[in-house]
Amino acid sequence: MHSIKRFIPASFVVLWATGFIGARYAMPWAEPFTFLAIRFVLAAILFAGLTLLLG
């Protein structure tokens, strides 16, 4: 469990940075609210998977 906690700050930075990159490339083709909805659904699925994995 301690090794997982060590990667939390790095994971946050990577997710934060890739959000900007994804928004930059998706905005010409997607409406803002559609893009945000897809992003939040993907994040919810990711967090649900992590919750099940980590208990």
PANUNU-501011 format. One record per atom (N, C-alpha, C, O, CB): x, y, z. Coordinates in steps of 0.1 Angstrom, whole numbers, plus 5000, padded with zeros to 4 digits. Atoms other than C-alpha are relative to their C-alpha. Glycine has a CB too. Layout:
BEGIN
XYZ/...
% end
This chain:
BEGIN
500849885000/500050005000/500950135000/500550234994/499150005012/499249885000/502850245007/500650034987/500950154984/501149985011/499449975014/504350204972/498950074991/499350154983/500449874994/501149935007/500950314958/499950155003/499850234995/498749935001/500149874995/500850624979/501150094994/501050214993/500050015015/498949935006/504250724965/499750054986/500350164982/501249915000/500349965014/502850754930/498850094998/498550134987/499849884992/501249915001/499750964938/500450144995/499750194986/499450015014/499749875005/501451304933/500450004985/499950094977/501150075008/499650015014/503051194900/498849974991/498750034980/501149904998/501250045008/499751044888/499150134998/498550154988/499249895007/500849885001/497951374896/500550094989/499850154981/499950075013/499349915009/500451574876/499849954985/499550034976/501550025002/500250065013/500151334846/498650024995/498450064984/500449855000/501449985004/496351344846/499750144997/498950174988/499149945011/500249855001/496351724850/500550044986/499850124979/500650085011/499349955012/498751774821/499349944987/499150004977/501549965000/500650065012/497051524797/498650054998/498150054987/499949855002/501349945001/493751694804/500150124990/499250144982/499450045013/499849885009/495052014787/500349954986/499750014976/501250085005/499650055013/496551814758/498749944993/498549974981/501149895001/501250055005/493251624753/499050114996/498450104985/499449905010/500949895003/491251944754/500450074988/499650124980/499850095012/499449925012/493552114729/499649934987/499350004977/501550015002/500350075013/493051844703/498549964998/498149944986/500849875000/501450045001/489351764710/499150124997/498150104991/499649935012/500949895001/487952114710/499650044986/498550084984/500750125006/500549975013/487852164672/498949914995/498149954987/501149994990/501050105004/485651854669/498849985010/497849915006/500649874996/501050034990/483651844701/499550125007/500250225008/500649905011/500649894992/481252074719/500650005014/501049895019/498549995001/499450004987/482652184753/499349915010/500049845017/500050145005/500750084990/479952024774/500049854997/500149775006/498650045001/499850145004/480151704754/501349945004/501549835009/499849984985/498750044996/483851684759/500249995015/500849895020/501050114995/499950014986/483551754796/499249885005/499749815015/499450125007/500850124995/480851484800/500849874997/500849795006/498650004992/499250125004/483051224782/501249995010/501549885015/500550014986/498850004990/486051324804/499649965014/500349885020/500650145000/500450034987/484051304836/499549855001/499849785011/498950095004/500450145000/482550964826/501249915001/501349815008/499149974988/498750085000/486050824818/500750015014/501249915019/500950054989/499449994986/487350964852/499249925010/499849855018/500050155004/500850084990/484450804871/500349854998/500449785008/498550034998/499750145003/485150464854/501449975006/501549865012/499949974985/498650034994/488850494863/500050005015/500649915021/500950124995/500050004985/488150584899/499249895006/499649835016/499450135005/500750114996/485550314902/500949874999/500949795008/498749984992/499150115002/488050064889/501150005011/501549895016/500750004986/499049994990/490750194913/499449965014/500149905022/500650145000/500750034987/488250164942/499849855002/500149805012/498750075001/500250154999/487449804934/501449935001/501549835008/499349954987/498750064999/491149724929/500750015013/501349925019/500950064989/499349974987/492449884961/499149975012/499649965023/500450145000/500850044989/489449794982/499450125007/498750115017/500749925010/
% end
